[in-house]
Every structure is written in structure tokens, then in C-alpha cells.
Amino acid sequence: YRMPEFLIGLTIVGIGTSMPELVVSLIAGIEGKGGMAIGNVVGSNLANTLLILGAASLIQPISISPATKRIDIPYNILVTLVLFFMCFGFTFRHYPTGGVITWWKGILLLALFAGYMAYSFRTAAKGRTETAQAAETAGLVESVLLILFGIAGLAFGGRWFVGGASGIALSLGVSETVIAITMVAVGTSLPELATAIVAAIKGNTQLALGNVIGSNIFNICLILGISSIVAPLDVTGLHPTDILAPLAATLMLLLSVYTFRGQRINRADGALFLALYIGYIAYLLLR
């Protein structure tokens, strides 16, 4: 359909690589493990920004377009702030006992998701030419079958993943939230990592960037929106820094645009992102 590479990463690839987070968070929420559901999302967003973009930019510097700088990254920051206030309020009144993300908050998150998608597709439609060709239907049935089999696999794998993560947390004597932010988040972020690395190797850096930003927004708005409607998410065990860390990482991504190196994430930025990710995980385990 001659859609921009960034938009493909933002939508189709972003939704596809966020499916593991959706399944794991949904199952965790249904089983009453709200801390794991939210920890998985914020941990995945932190891994997306620091670990995945860091690794991809070491392979190929990633340019950031003016539109991404002006709209997409700030929107990522906005929805992260919304999540923070949903969890802890404006006065930290819910910490350390924990607040609850209820169904009406979930509807608000889904509304933010719908608004962002509508804007993205409207922008893409304006940029399409009249000579845009229709998508080929060859292989459509095969693709649908692969999606159905993939969803079935995710359903089984997600349940095993949640059960295994809970068992590890119990045996190590740490909270399920910590396990979710570290082990579960990295596990469910592997599709984003694979996609970003392949895209960087092929020089499709806008696809890698769109994938990460799209996944971050989907994780908060779509995944937590659906999960909190199905079952209220208790945030007990979640520390304010667990949400402030991915927020700070996204702010760093935005600030990297304004460095003297130009509007891109270069290899030095990528190395810094990776170092910060390792440092935060170390802090989290020590905490």
C-alpha cells in the first residue's frame, strides 16, 4: 500500500511484536497478578527503548524524523505519564499500598490508543500518492492461518510463562513485579529485539524505530486497557521508579535528537542506552 516505513513499524509490526505482552499481561491480570501485568508492560517499554534501540543503533545509527520528534515520541511520554498518575495519583497517595487500574481507566487508555491510531493513519493517507497499488492477495490465506496458529501458541505459552515466572519469584524470594520487569519483560520483548536488529542490518532503521515507539504505546494503552477492563489491576508492589525509568528513557530518546550529532541515535547513544539498562536492572535486583 506504499505506506511509510515508520508507519508499518508503528502499526502492523508494533502490534504483532506486542502480542506476547498482551497475552502475558492479560493472563496475569485474570489470575490476580496485577503487579506482574503492569511490571511486564513497563519493563518491556524500558527494554524497548534502552536495550533494543541501543542494540539496533550500534549496528546502524537511527535517524529521527521531525514528525517522530514532534508527535510520536511526545505521545509516548504522555501515555507513560498518564499510567504513572493512574497508579500513584498526583500526590503518591497510593504508594506503597498500591492503587488499582479499574475498567474506566482502561477505557481511557483505549481511547488514547484509538486517537493515536486515527491520527497516524490520517497522516499516512495524506502522504499516499494516487498511483498507490492495491496489496497483493497472494499468500493471504496462509498468513491468516499462521496468525491463528501463532495466537494459539501464545495462549499456551503465555500461561506457562506466567506460571513459571511466579514459581521463580517464589523460589528466589523476590516479588513477582521484579521478575516481570526483568525476566518476563525481556522474554516478551524478544520479537521487538529480533525485528529491530534485522531491520537495522537491512538499513530499515525507521522500521526499527517505529516498532519500538509503536510497541511502547500499544503496551500501555492497548494491553493495559484491555487487561484492566477484563480484571482490575492492583499495582501493589510497583515502585514509582518502575514507571519513571521508562519515562526517563523516552525523554533521553527525545533529547538525543537535540545533540550536536544531529537528529539521530548514533552508536555512542546506543552504548549509553545499553549501559543504563544494565545499570537499572542491577539497581532493581539490589532493591
Salt bridges, closest charged atoms under 4 A:
GLU31 OE1 - LYS33 NZ 3.47
GLU31 OE2 - ARG159 NH1 3.14
ASP242 OD1 - ARG287 NH1 3.13
ASP269 OD1 - ARG261 NH1 3.32
